[in-house]
Amino acid sequence: MAQANVVTDDDFELLLELEKGKDEADGWELKKKAKDIEIWIKKTKSTPVHLVKSITEFAGINKDVMAKLFMEKQRIRWDAAVKRMEELENCTVYRFMHLELNMPIMGISNRDFILCQMARETETEKIVVNKHSTHPSKPDVSGVVRGETIVAGYIVREKEGDPETSILTNILQVDFKGYIPTSALNSKMVASPENVSKLLRQFYTKTYKAELEASSE
């Protein structure tokens, strides 16, 4: 396979550094704060699309279940934005993924991404980095615009003192390429974490929880 971008220690360090940031002096702006979610944005020079960070608490969904819900087998079932999500190649330490998204703005072509994904896990947390890459099995296709992830990843942790509750920190900045009205896109990106939270909770409550209980019998 041709040389492709792969995840490194620096990518994990960047994700963890961005997780800590909540200082307005460093460019962070709090867009929403509610009982179970915070949404922050940061403007950067690399793209007019904002860096978005969301921190969401999921009561009753533990870390291990949350991690499964974000794997491709389950995510395609509950995340309406995801049209396709598949593993292209597993290289043991990391793997290459193809992701196609339904764009949230009418009349805009779908975007797809080739990602190198790596995960690190302990008893209390799981960190996943998704890095822009390439793969020979997925060249560009007509009608879909190939986007580029600038920063993408998430961290799932147990809530301190409550192992049945997880805290999900999602960090995302994407160059969607092509023409998209920037103001509309930034608005959609800020709204996305709440929509994702709602869809995930509904799927877990109505479907996945019963499936887990049935499989453990």
C-alpha positions in Angstrom: 0.0 0.0 0.0 1.2 3.5 -0.8 2.5 5.7 2.0 -0.4 7.2 3.9 -0.8 9.5 6.9 -1.0 7.4 10.1 -1.8 8.4 13.7 1.2 9.3 15.9 1.7 10.1 19.6 1.6 13.8 18.6 -2.0 13.4 17.5 -3.1 11.9 20.9 -1.2 14.7 22.6 -3.0 17.4 20.5 -6.4 15.9 21.2 -5.8 15.8 25.0 -4.4 19.4 24.9 -7.5 20.6 23.1 -9.7 18.7 25.6 -8.3 20.9 28.4 -8.8 24.2 26.7 -11.6 26.4 28.1 -9.8 29.7 28.3 -11.4 32.6 26.4 -7.9 34.2 26.3 -6.8 31.3 24.1 -9.6 31.8 21.7 -12.2 29.4 23.1 -15.9 30.6 23.2 -18.6 28.8 25.2 -21.6 28.5 22.9 -23.9 26.4 25.1 -23.9 25.2 28.7 -26.8 23.0 30.0 -27.2 20.2 32.6 -25.5 17.5 30.6 -23.7 19.2 27.7 -21.2 22.0 27.0 -20.3 23.2 23.5 -17.2 25.2 22.8 -15.8 26.7 19.6 -12.5 28.0 18.6 -11.7 30.0 15.4 -8.4 29.0 13.7 -6.4 30.3 10.7 -6.4 26.9 8.8 -10.1 27.0 7.8 -13.1 29.2 8.3 -14.9 26.2 9.8 -14.7 26.4 13.6 -13.1 23.9 15.8 -16.0 22.4 17.9 -15.6 20.7 21.2 -18.6 19.1 23.0 -18.6 17.5 26.5 -21.7 15.4 27.1 -22.7 13.3 30.1 -24.7 10.1 29.4 -26.3 8.9 32.6 -26.9 5.1 32.6 -24.6 4.4 29.6 -21.2 3.2 30.8 -17.9 3.7 29.1 -17.7 0.3 27.4 -21.2 0.6 25.9 -20.6 4.1 24.7 -17.4 3.0 22.9 -19.4 0.2 21.2 -22.1 2.7 20.1 -19.4 4.7 18.2 -18.1 1.7 16.3 -19.2 1.4 12.7 -21.6 -1.5 13.3 -23.8 0.5 15.7 -23.2 4.0 14.6 -24.6 3.5 11.2 -27.8 2.5 12.9 -28.4 5.6 15.0 -26.4 8.5 13.5 -28.5 10.0 10.7 -25.6 12.0 9.4 -23.6 8.8 8.6 -24.5 7.3 5.2 -21.5 4.8 5.1 -18.9 3.8 7.6 -16.6 0.9 6.9 -13.2 -0.5 7.7 -10.9 -0.6 4.7 -7.8 -2.2 6.2 -6.8 -3.3 9.7 -3.1 -2.8 10.4 -3.4 -4.1 14.1 -2.2 -0.9 15.8 -4.4 1.3 13.6 -6.9 0.9 10.8 -8.1 2.7 7.8 -11.7 3.8 7.6 -14.1 5.2 4.9 -16.8 7.6 6.1 -19.5 9.2 4.0 -21.7 11.9 5.5 -25.1 13.2 4.5 -24.6 16.9 4.5 -27.1 18.9 6.7 -27.6 21.7 4.1 -30.1 21.1 1.3 -28.5 21.0 -2.2 -25.0 20.3 -0.9 -23.3 17.1 -2.1 -22.3 14.4 0.4 -18.8 14.5 1.8 -16.6 11.5 2.3 -13.3 11.0 4.3 -10.5 8.5 4.4 -9.4 8.2 8.0 -6.5 6.5 9.9 -8.0 5.5 13.2 -6.2 4.5 16.4 -7.5 3.9 19.9 -6.0 3.7 23.3 -7.8 2.4 26.2 -7.5 2.0 30.0 -9.9 0.8 32.6 -11.5 4.2 32.9 -11.1 5.8 29.5 -10.9 5.3 25.8 -9.3 7.8 23.4 -9.9 7.6 19.6 -8.0 9.7 17.0 -9.3 9.9 13.4 -6.6 11.4 11.1 -7.0 12.4 7.5 -5.4 9.8 5.2 -5.7 8.0 1.9 -6.3 4.4 0.8 -5.9 2.9 -2.7 -9.3 1.1 -2.4 -11.2 4.3 -2.1 -10.4 6.9 -4.8 -12.6 10.0 -5.3 -16.0 9.2 -6.8 -18.3 11.4 -8.9 -21.0 13.1 -6.9 -19.2 13.0 -3.6 -16.7 15.6 -2.4 -13.6 14.3 -0.6 -13.2 16.3 2.6 -10.3 16.5 5.0 -10.2 16.2 8.7 -8.0 18.7 10.4 -8.6 17.5 14.0 -11.0 14.7 14.8 -11.3 12.4 17.8 -13.2 11.6 21.0 -12.5 10.6 24.6 -14.9 8.5 26.6 -14.4 8.4 30.4 -16.2 7.0 33.4 -17.8 9.7 35.5 -15.9 9.9 38.8 -17.8 7.9 41.4 -20.4 6.7 38.9 -19.1 3.9 36.6 -22.5 3.6 34.9 -22.3 7.1 33.6 -19.9 8.2 30.8 -18.5 11.5 29.8 -18.0 11.9 26.0 -15.7 14.7 24.8 -15.8 15.1 21.0 -13.4 17.3 19.2 -13.8 18.1 15.5 -12.6 20.4 12.8 -13.1 19.6 9.2 -12.4 21.1 5.8 -15.4 20.0 3.8 -14.0 21.3 0.6 -16.1 22.6 -2.3 -18.5 25.5 -1.8 -20.6 25.6 1.4 -21.8 28.8 3.0 -19.5 29.1 6.0 -22.0 30.7 8.3 -24.6 28.0 7.7 -22.0 25.3 8.1 -20.7 26.7 11.4 -24.2 27.0 12.7 -24.9 23.3 11.8 -21.6 22.2 13.4 -22.4 23.9 16.7 -25.9 22.3 16.7 -24.6 18.8 15.8 -23.5 17.7 19.3 -27.0 18.1 20.7 -28.5 16.3 17.8 -26.0 13.4 18.1 -26.7 13.2 21.8 -30.5 13.0 21.2 -30.2 10.3 18.5 -27.8 8.2 20.6 -29.9 8.3 23.7 -33.0 7.4 21.7 -31.3 4.4 20.1 -29.9 3.2 23.3 -33.1 3.5 25.3 -35.5 2.1 22.6 -33.2 -0.5 20.9 -29.7 -1.2 22.1 -30.3 -1.6 25.8 -32.8 -4.4 25.2 -30.3 -6.0 22.7 -27.6 -6.0 25.4 -29.9 -7.4 28.0 -31.0 -10.2 25.7 -27.5 -11.1 24.7 -26.4 -11.4 28.3 -29.2 -13.9 29.2 
